[in-house]
Amino acid sequence: MSDITLVNPQLLETMNSVRFAVNSPEVAVETGSNKAFNFVAQAAAMAIQDATDNLRNLSTVSTTAIGVAMTQLVSSGDIHTWAPIVNLAQGLVTSSANDLTNIGNQVSDMLRKFPPAAPEASQTE
């Protein structure tokens, strides 16, 4: 039988060094914190994307409503009936834009305050 079942000691030492480096508490803390930050950042990006989609959709609906109201206003001359609809439609877009701004600001604040990985933990040894 050949020595094919024996493992080179240098290879074993390298594997053990890699295993120790990857499983060290400092790496676990830093990796966990970085993963958590990435998940939070992804959720925040999705919240901003949802608010953007909402603004886009309300803008489309509002533009259509304004077009219809303006057509009725021009044909009827009844400013008291149709002008408030135009104002409401414009207000929807403004409100949605304000929501997007607020969500963006809150996300930005949240990510700035998120605890970063502890680089000092890996420098203590």
C-alpha positions as CSV (number, residue, x, y, z in Angstrom):
1,M,0.0,0.0,0.0
2,S,1.3,3.4,-0.9
3,D,1.6,6.5,1.3
4,I,-1.3,8.2,-0.5
5,T,-3.3,8.3,2.7
6,L,-0.7,10.4,4.5
7,V,-1.2,14.2,4.5
8,N,1.7,16.6,4.1
9,P,2.4,18.2,7.5
10,Q,2.8,21.6,5.9
11,L,-0.7,21.3,4.4
12,L,-2.1,20.4,7.8
13,E,-0.4,23.4,9.4
14,T,-1.7,25.7,6.7
15,M,-5.3,24.3,7.1
16,N,-5.1,24.7,10.9
17,S,-3.8,28.3,10.5
18,V,-6.6,29.2,8.1
19,R,-9.2,27.5,10.4
20,F,-7.9,29.5,13.4
21,A,-7.9,32.8,11.5
22,V,-11.5,32.3,10.1
23,N,-12.9,31.1,13.4
24,S,-11.3,33.6,15.7
25,P,-13.7,35.7,17.8
26,E,-12.4,39.0,16.3
27,V,-13.2,37.8,12.8
28,A,-16.6,36.5,13.9
29,V,-17.5,39.9,15.5
30,E,-16.3,41.9,12.5
31,T,-17.9,39.6,9.9
32,G,-21.2,39.4,11.9
33,S,-21.3,43.2,12.2
34,N,-20.6,43.7,8.5
35,K,-23.3,41.2,7.5
36,A,-25.8,42.9,9.8
37,F,-24.9,46.3,8.3
38,N,-25.3,45.0,4.8
39,F,-28.8,43.5,5.6
40,V,-29.9,46.8,7.2
41,A,-28.5,48.8,4.3
42,Q,-30.4,46.5,1.9
43,A,-33.7,46.9,3.8
44,A,-33.1,50.6,3.8
45,A,-32.5,50.7,0.1
46,M,-35.7,48.8,-0.4
47,A,-37.7,51.3,1.7
48,I,-36.3,54.1,-0.4
49,Q,-37.1,52.2,-3.6
50,D,-40.7,51.6,-2.4
51,A,-41.1,55.3,-1.6
52,T,-39.7,56.2,-5.0
53,D,-42.2,53.8,-6.7
54,N,-45.0,55.3,-4.6
55,L,-44.0,58.8,-5.8
56,R,-43.8,57.6,-9.4
57,N,-47.2,55.9,-9.2
58,L,-49.0,58.8,-7.5
59,S,-47.4,61.2,-10.0
60,T,-48.9,59.2,-12.8
61,V,-52.3,59.1,-11.2
62,S,-52.2,62.8,-10.3
63,T,-51.1,63.8,-13.8
64,T,-54.0,61.9,-15.2
65,A,-56.5,63.4,-12.7
66,I,-55.1,66.9,-13.4
67,G,-55.5,66.4,-17.1
68,V,-59.1,65.2,-16.8
69,A,-60.0,68.1,-14.3
70,M,-58.4,70.7,-16.6
71,T,-60.3,69.3,-19.6
72,Q,-63.5,69.6,-17.6
73,L,-62.6,73.1,-16.3
74,V,-61.8,74.4,-19.8
75,S,-65.0,72.9,-21.3
76,S,-67.3,73.9,-18.4
77,G,-65.6,77.0,-17.1
78,D,-66.6,75.7,-13.6
79,I,-63.5,76.7,-11.6
80,H,-65.2,76.0,-8.2
81,T,-65.7,72.3,-9.0
82,W,-62.5,71.4,-10.9
83,A,-59.8,73.6,-9.3
84,P,-60.0,71.8,-6.0
85,I,-59.4,68.5,-7.8
86,V,-56.3,69.9,-9.4
87,N,-55.1,71.1,-6.0
88,L,-55.7,67.7,-4.4
89,A,-53.9,65.9,-7.1
90,Q,-50.9,68.3,-6.8
91,G,-51.0,67.8,-3.0
92,L,-50.8,64.0,-3.4
93,V,-47.5,64.4,-5.3
94,T,-46.1,66.9,-2.8
95,S,-47.1,64.7,0.1
96,S,-45.5,61.7,-1.5
97,A,-42.3,63.6,-2.3
98,N,-42.2,64.8,1.3
99,D,-42.6,61.1,2.4
100,L,-39.7,60.1,0.2
101,T,-37.5,62.9,1.6
102,N,-38.4,61.9,5.2
103,I,-37.7,58.2,4.5
104,G,-34.4,59.1,2.9
105,N,-33.4,61.2,5.9
106,Q,-34.4,58.6,8.4
107,V,-32.5,55.9,6.5
108,S,-29.4,58.1,6.3
109,D,-29.5,58.8,10.0
110,M,-30.1,55.1,10.8
111,L,-27.1,54.0,8.7
112,R,-24.8,56.7,10.2
113,K,-25.7,55.5,13.7
114,F,-25.4,51.8,12.9
115,P,-22.6,50.3,15.0
116,P,-19.6,49.5,12.7
117,A,-17.5,46.4,13.0
118,A,-15.0,46.7,15.9
119,P,-11.6,47.1,14.2
120,E,-10.0,47.6,17.6
121,A,-10.9,44.0,18.6
122,S,-8.6,42.6,15.9
123,Q,-5.8,45.0,16.9
124,T,-5.7,43.9,20.6
125,E,-3.6,40.9,20.0
